[in-house]
Amino acid sequence: MQVIEIRHPYKKTQIPTDDVVLVLGFFDGVHRGHQKVIETGRKIAEKKGLKLAVMTFNQHPSIVFKKIQANKMQYLTSLDQKKRLMAQLGVDYLYVIEFTSLFASLKPQEFVDQYMVDLHAQYAVAGFDYTYGPKDIADMTHLPEYAKGRFEIVMVPKETLDGEKVSSTRIREMLAAGDMEATTDLLGYSYEIEGTVIHGDARGRTLGFPTANIQTLSTTRIPREGVYATEIKVGEKWYPSMGSIGHNDTFEKGRKLTIEIYILNFNQDIYGEKVQVRWHHFLRDQVAFSGATGLVEQLKQDKLDTQKYFGLE
């Protein structure tokens, strides 16, 4: 997959000359609904002998339109995660448009001319709720007016699960509830975050449960506080693990939120490693214990529950 990063206005030499099926959306999470849209485009591309292109943005449009601070926006997928998922879905060209005020000021006709026609779209594929400007004049029902017969338009209906729309908003609600099974069902894969292993206070080591402290970007959406059955990727290998999201209230009130991963059957120093963590199953809420003894006993039970989850008893 070729990733093409675009800042408006772009040079035409940046654009591959192939005719494409162009799939449009922001695709935060690349969930089952997004996958349906991309799969629709892929099938058309295969049938017509065209390349499959997807267009997304480097940041959420609301950062520009609603003046939300970029570091306050939290995503289900980082751009790197999105790239990996797009490659797995068979995308040939991934356009990452830098969403700036100048780009946002494009009129609907200008957007269609410059970011559909000039990208050699023979087909434009998007979800039923896709917009490219003010909703009342720039939704999918208005697209034929701007396309002027220069490309075919395919509108993909909403994807539902248990009678409700599959959406990034619904996934965020499930993460806030710690319902990782529902999150997995909506995404089509286990929820995953990226981070770097940093030094903590090393208290876990003294308790017999050494943990990897994971530092994430402020833009990463973290599941609900609690203890989870997780997996962590170190290097190229995934390890079963037990994840904790919380404030370590047993030892000190008011501490900042930390993400700590206890890796089963693992004894390596991995400080500085870039890792990925999958969140599979919520085990329990965080509890403030009266001291280390109660905490250790609970951690032993958490380990047993994690082993049971992974069938490692």
Disulfide bonds with the S-S distance in Angstrom:
none
